[in-house]
Structures are given as C-alpha cells and as structure tokens.
Amino acid sequence: NVWQDKLNRRFTSYVISPKQLLVTGHAEQTPDQPVLAAINIADGRDVWNLSLPADAVKGGTAIDHAGRVFVSLENGQLRCYAAK
C-alpha cells in the first residue's frame, strides 16, 4: 500500500518500527505546534500523537529494545515516552 500524509506535515525525524512510523514535526500551517506521532504503516493514519514543548532536533528520535521512544529537543531537553 502507498499512502500520503494528508495533514501536510513537515517531519524533522523519524524511526520505523515493525508496524508504525514514529515521526516528529509539525503541520505546515502550525509550525509553532511540534508533535511526536505514531503513524500506522499500512494505511497512514495516526495511531497516537503528543504535543512537544519544542521542536525536535533533526534526526533526534530513537526507539530502544523495550519500545521506549527518546526525543531530543532543540530547547536542550531529552524526553522519554513509554507505554503505560
């Protein structure tokens, strides 16, 4: 399947996991509202998204063996997100 992001987002970093594409970025019309989102690889729909307090560093997203997501932000913070 081929899909296109319908929200016109600009991504600053991404990580591919087996079922999801994890991205940081912002919608073109809201550059002051950065997000971390998980996109379903099969259909391109957001599985979830979270607001970020600052833009992510380009290429500054990683996922570890336990599924935790690390995001390095331009304001100097390093954020870690894990499933509950």
Phi and psi in degrees as GROMACS dihedral restraints (atoms count N, CA, C in turn):
[ dihedral_restraints ]
;  ai    aj    ak    al  type     phi  dphi    fc
    3     4     5     6     1  -117.2    20    10
    4     5     6     7     1   133.3    20    10
    6     7     8     9     1  -137.8    20    10
    7     8     9    10     1   164.0    20    10
    9    10    11    12     1  -127.5    20    10
   10    11    12    13     1   140.6    20    10
   12    13    14    15     1   -66.3    20    10
   13    14    15    16     1   118.0    20    10
   15    16    17    18     1   -84.1    20    10
   16    17    18    19     1    -7.0    20    10
   18    19    20    21     1   -93.6    20    10
   19    20    21    22     1     3.6    20    10
   21    22    23    24     1    51.0    20    10
   22    23    24    25     1    49.6    20    10
   24    25    26    27     1   -86.7    20    10
   25    26    27    28     1   151.8    20    10
   27    28    29    30     1  -108.5    20    10
   28    29    30    31     1   118.1    20    10
   30    31    32    33     1   -95.2    20    10
   31    32    33    34     1   137.5    20    10
   33    34    35    36     1  -101.3    20    10
   34    35    36    37     1   -23.8    20    10
   36    37    38    39     1  -156.4    20    10
   37    38    39    40     1   160.2    20    10
   39    40    41    42     1  -155.5    20    10
   40    41    42    43     1   154.6    20    10
   42    43    44    45     1  -137.6    20    10
   43    44    45    46     1   132.9    20    10
   45    46    47    48     1   -97.7    20    10
   46    47    48    49     1   125.2    20    10
   48    49    50    51     1  -111.6    20    10
   49    50    51    52     1   175.7    20    10
   51    52    53    54     1   -55.5    20    10
   52    53    54    55     1   -35.3    20    10
   54    55    56    57     1  -121.1    20    10
   55    56    57    58     1   -10.6    20    10
   57    58    59    60     1  -134.5    20    10
   58    59    60    61     1   154.0    20    10
   60    61    62    63     1  -107.7    20    10
   61    62    63    64     1   116.5    20    10
   63    64    65    66     1   -92.5    20    10
   64    65    66    67     1   128.4    20    10
   66    67    68    69     1  -133.7    20    10
   67    68    69    70     1   152.4    20    10
   69    70    71    72     1  -120.4    20    10
   70    71    72    73     1   150.4    20    10
   72    73    74    75     1   160.2    20    10
   73    74    75    76     1  -154.7    20    10
   75    76    77    78     1  -156.8    20    10
   76    77    78    79     1   156.5    20    10
   78    79    80    81     1   -69.5    20    10
   79    80    81    82     1   147.3    20    10
   81    82    83    84     1   -55.3    20    10
   82    83    84    85     1   -38.7    20    10
   84    85    86    87     1   -81.9    20    10
   85    86    87    88     1    -9.5    20    10
   87    88    89    90     1  -132.2    20    10
   88    89    90    91     1    66.8    20    10
   90    91    92    93     1   -65.9    20    10
   91    92    93    94     1   -14.8    20    10
   93    94    95    96     1   -92.9    20    10
   94    95    96    97     1    11.8    20    10
   96    97    98    99     1  -127.9    20    10
   97    98    99   100     1    74.1    20    10
   99   100   101   102     1   -69.6    20    10
  100   101   102   103     1   149.4    20    10
  102   103   104   105     1  -137.8    20    10
  103   104   105   106     1   159.1    20    10
  105   106   107   108     1  -113.1    20    10
  106   107   108   109     1   126.7    20    10
  108   109   110   111     1  -134.6    20    10
  109   110   111   112     1   149.4    20    10
  111   112   113   114     1  -109.4    20    10
  112   113   114   115     1   123.4    20    10
  114   115   116   117     1  -111.4    20    10
  115   116   117   118     1   132.0    20    10
  117   118   119   120     1   -66.6    20    10
  118   119   120   121     1   122.7    20    10
  120   121   122   123     1   -64.0    20    10
  121   122   123   124     1   -34.3    20    10
  123   124   125   126     1   -67.2    20    10
  124   125   126   127     1   -39.8    20    10
  126   127   128   129     1  -127.7    20    10
  127   128   129   130     1    -3.3    20    10
  129   130   131   132     1    80.3    20    10
  130   131   132   133     1     7.5    20    10
  132   133   134   135     1   -86.7    20    10
  133   134   135   136     1   146.8    20    10
  135   136   137   138     1   -68.1    20    10
  136   137   138   139     1   130.1    20    10
  138   139   140   141     1   -83.8    20    10
  139   140   141   142     1   -42.8    20    10
  141   142   143   144     1  -160.0    20    10
  142   143   144   145     1   161.6    20    10
  144   145   146   147     1  -150.6    20    10
  145   146   147   148     1   151.1    20    10
  147   148   149   150     1  -130.7    20    10
  148   149   150   151     1   141.4    20    10
  150   151   152   153     1   -72.5    20    10
  151   152   153   154     1   143.6    20    10
  153   154   155   156     1  -110.7    20    10
  154   155   156   157     1   147.4    20    10
  156   157   158   159     1   -75.8    20    10
  157   158   159   160     1   -11.5    20    10
  159   160   161   162     1  -158.1    20    10
  160   161   162   163     1   166.5    20    10
  162   163   164   165     1   -64.4    20    10
  163   164   165   166     1   146.9    20    10
  165   166   167   168     1   -79.0    20    10
  166   167   168   169     1   148.0    20    10
  168   169   170   171     1   -64.3    20    10
  169   170   171   172     1   141.2    20    10
  171   172   173   174     1   -58.6    20    10
  172   173   174   175     1   124.5    20    10
  174   175   176   177     1    74.2    20    10
  175   176   177   178     1    13.8    20    10
  177   178   179   180     1   -92.9    20    10
  178   179   180   181     1    30.6    20    10
  180   181   182   183     1  -121.6    20    10
  181   182   183   184     1   137.3    20    10
  183   184   185   186     1  -143.6    20    10
  184   185   186   187     1   158.4    20    10
  186   187   188   189     1  -130.2    20    10
  187   188   189   190     1   136.9    20    10
  189   190   191   192     1   -99.4    20    10
  190   191   192   193     1   179.7    20    10
  192   193   194   195     1   -62.8    20    10
  193   194   195   196     1   -22.7    20    10
  195   196   197   198     1   -89.5    20    10
  196   197   198   199     1    -0.7    20    10
  198   199   200   201     1    88.1    20    10
  199   200   201   202     1     6.4    20    10
  201   202   203   204     1   -75.3    20    10
  202   203   204   205     1   140.7    20    10
  204   205   206   207     1  -106.1    20    10
  205   206   207   208     1   127.6    20    10
  207   208   209   210     1  -111.6    20    10
  208   209   210   211     1   132.9    20    10
  210   211   212   213     1  -130.4    20    10
  211   212   213   214     1   122.0    20    10
  213   214   215   216     1   -91.7    20    10
  214   215   216   217     1   126.1    20    10
  216   217   218   219     1  -104.9    20    10
  217   218   219   220     1   154.5    20    10
  219   220   221   222     1   -66.6    20    10
  220   221   222   223     1   -16.2    20    10
  222   223   224   225     1   -86.5    20    10
  223   224   225   226     1     6.6    20    10
  225   226   227   228     1    95.3    20    10
  226   227   228   229     1    -7.4    20    10
  228   229   230   231     1   -80.0    20    10
  229   230   231   232     1   150.7    20    10
  231   232   233   234     1  -118.5    20    10
  232   233   234   235     1   117.4    20    10
  234   235   236   237     1  -103.4    20    10
  235   236   237   238     1   145.0    20    10
  237   238   239   240     1  -125.5    20    10
  238   239   240   241     1   130.5    20    10
  240   241   242   243     1  -122.9    20    10
  241   242   243   244     1   134.8    20    10
  243   244   245   246     1  -138.6    20    10
  244   245   246   247     1   154.2    20    10
  246   247   248   249     1   -65.8    20    10
  247   248   249   250     1   147.8    20    10
